[in-house]
């Protein structure tokens, strides 16, 4: 009788676990759909006729399949130059971020560092209180003389308090016996950092890298503030400039008494600009989608390990 009860309880527990799995699968499927569908919609719009996109007929597949807008964007030399600038900004910012994070996080894990608590407090305060845009602009333009230079975009990306704390938390979770054994054998801090800490810190470095790459790839604010020379602009700024230049206010033309041909040409330009916008979004997003799979393994591991110890 007892075995039957245990068997029945086991069945009920199994049934409950199965229902929970089904509910979680449905929730994950909905989250995946909400996440993936916007990008799929943009791809469908980029491959559809502009008039069908304007009418709102695009849902799950392209209508009037065409690659004209993608081909037009691919032939644009200015777009490729802007993409190379974005690659440059993201690459230099990522390397600088990794160097600064490691050089600032490693000393904060050493127990013999004087005033370590005060340094941590000094780092945490800027996370919640900022001087604002005006002091930052004055420092970048008047003090550092970086106006209209590439360093005005790159240098602010070298430091992130969140990434430094994340890196410090991960390094503090590593076995300290390894460092102590190296010090006993006569190694210095630089040798310990280069030969022991860095190889073990690959997961958290991958997390910081993907954060920095994505953040700088989508960045446009610093470029808008500090760069007036268009050849320095990243891809996001070029996209904004192109859409503004190719947009035509049809209502102003109509009020000005434009004829039917001018209105027709203006409408065609507006449709082309809308189509080019979707094509540019595809070109901007594809490089990031190609980078994520390379960091996925370290990304998940680094996030989990970095949250174990405060």
Residue pairs with C-beta under 8 A, 6 or more apart in sequence:
39 285
40 60
41 58
41 59
42 278
42 281
42 282
42 285
43 282
44 58
44 59
44 60
44 61
44 62
45 53
45 58
45 62
45 275
45 278
46 69
46 70
46 275
46 278
46 279
46 281
46 282
47 62
47 65
47 66
47 67
47 70
48 58
48 62
48 63
48 64
48 65
48 66
49 63
49 64
49 66
50 69
50 271
50 272
50 274
50 275
51 64
51 271
52 58
52 63
52 64
53 274
53 275
53 278
54 271
54 274
57 63
69 272
69 275
69 276
69 278
69 279
70 279
70 282
70 283
72 276
72 279
73 79
73 276
73 279
73 280
73 283
74 283
78 238
79 235
79 238
79 280
79 283
81 231
82 233
82 234
82 235
82 237
82 238
82 239
83 235
83 283
83 287
85 150
85 231
85 232
85 233
85 234
85 235
86 216
86 217
86 234
86 235
86 236
87 287
88 150
89 150
89 153
89 154
89 157
89 216
89 219
89 234
90 212
90 213
90 216
90 217
92 154
93 154
93 157
93 158
93 212
93 216
94 209
94 212
94 213
94 216
96 154
96 155
96 157
96 158
97 157
97 158
97 159
97 160
97 163
97 208
97 209
97 212
98 205
98 208
98 209
98 212
99 158
100 158
100 159
100 164
101 160
101 163
101 164
101 167
101 208
102 167
102 193
102 197
102 198
102 201
102 205
104 123
104 164
104 167
104 168
105 164
105 165
105 167
105 168
105 171
106 171
106 189
106 193
106 197
107 113
108 116
108 119
108 120
108 168
109 168
109 171
109 172
110 116
110 189
113 119
123 161
123 164
123 165
124 161
124 165
126 161
127 161
127 162
137 225
140 146
140 147
140 152
140 156
140 225
140 226
141 147
141 226
144 155
146 152
146 155
146 226
147 226
148 226
148 227
148 228
148 229
148 232
149 226
149 227
149 232
150 232
152 222
152 225
152 226
152 227
153 219
153 222
153 223
153 226
153 227
153 232
153 234
156 222
157 212
157 215
157 216
157 219
160 208
160 211
160 212
163 208
163 211
163 212
166 204
166 207
166 208
166 306
167 201
167 204
167 205
167 208
167 306
169 306
169 307
169 308
169 309
169 310
170 201
170 203
170 204
170 302
170 305
170 306
171 197
171 201
171 204
172 309
173 305
173 306
173 308
173 309
174 197
174 200
174 201
178 196
178 200
179 192
179 196
179 197
182 191
182 192
182 195
182 196
183 192
187 195
198 205
202 298
203 298
203 299
203 301
203 302
203 305
203 306
204 302
204 305
204 306
205 298
205 302
206 295
206 298
206 299
206 302
207 295
207 298
207 299
207 302
207 303
207 306
209 295
210 291
210 292
210 295
210 299
213 288
213 291
214 288
217 235
217 284
217 287
217 288
218 236
219 234
219 236
220 234
220 236
220 237
220 240
223 232
223 233
223 234
223 236
223 237
224 237
227 233
227 237
230 238
230 241
233 241
235 283
235 284
236 284
239 277
239 280
239 284
242 273
242 276
242 280
243 273
243 276
243 277
246 269
246 272
246 273
246 276
247 269
247 270
247 273
248 266
248 269
248 270
248 273
250 263
250 266
250 267
250 270
253 262
253 263
253 266
254 263
258 266
292 299
